């Protein structure tokens, strides 16, 4: 479920952040499985969770 834009945000910002978060998480899973680089995969997945508007977002401060 996507959130509506907060005051001062562009209307499509929540959707854009959600898409970026999904890309980061998928890239993290790819790095872990294909390249066998656990550290960078975890970093990308955590960044995806931080950027994503569905959870704790670093842009909502």
N, C-alpha and C positions, 0 to 999 in steps of 0.2 A: 504494500500500500504506500503510495507516494504522498508526501505531505504537501500542503499548499505553501506558497512562498511567504516567508516572514516579512514584516515591514522592512523595507530597504533592500530586499532581494529581488532579482529579476524573476518573472513568473516561471521560467523553465529551469531555474537553477537547481531545484531539488531533483528534477529528472536528470539533469546533466551530472550531478554528483552521484546519483544512483548508478548511472551508466559507467562512470569512471571507477566507482567502487567495484562493480562487477568485473570490469576489465582487469583491475589490479588483483582481485582474488583468483580469477582464472589464470592470469599470468603467474601468480605465486604457485598454484597447483602444477602448472606446466613446468616451472623451474624445479620444483621438488621431484616430480616424476621423470621428466625427460633428461634434465641436466644433472640430477642427483645433487643439487646444491641446497641443502636444507636451510641454511641460514638466510640466504636471499629469498627463498620461497616463503619462509615465515615472515620476513620483513614486508614483503609485498602483500601477504594476506592481512597482516595487522594494519598496514596502511589502508587497505581496502575497507576494513571495518571502521577505521577512524574517519575516513572521508565520506563514507556512506551516510546518507540522510536518514536511513532507517534505524540506526543505532546511535552511538555516541559520535557526533560529528565535531571535528575540530573547528569547523566554520560557524558553529552556533554560539560561540562565546560572545 
